[in-house]
Amino acid sequence: MSSYQRKTPIKSDCSIEKTLLVISGKWKPAILSELLKRSVRLKDIQEGLPEASKRALTQQLKEMVEDGLIQKKDFNQFPKKTEYSMTPLGSKLSSVFNILTEFGDRL
């Protein structure tokens, strides 16, 4: 199995475009919004987004881990437990998401 390669390379000359590339995706805003409130497991995300496939969610989580926005913690227990949480870099998106929420509420 080959490793995932981002379809669109991240450009280094436009900070806004770089930011939008790492936070855009069908489910990323909803996932990030929840992670900004608390650490979650995949099943928690699935319950909040029942229309999203497990494959799509795991792919978007993987991308955000690779981009350094979130971290994945595997617990050494049975049954397997994995938890996702924000990194310090990802937590900096809090103010951005607050402004986007205020804007969206006015539409």
Number of C-alpha atoms within 10 A of each C-alpha: 3 4 5 9 8 8 6 7 9 15 11 9 8 9 11 10 12 14 12 11 14 17 21 11 13 12 16 17 13 14 22 23 15 17 21 19 12 11 15 18 15 17 13 12 19 15 10 13 15 10 8 14 11 15 9 13 19 12 13 20 22 16 20 21 18 12 14 15 21 24 20 18 12 11 11 9 8 6 7 8 12 15 15 20 22 24 16 12 11 20 17 13 17 15 10 10 15 12 11 11 12 10 10 9 8 6 5
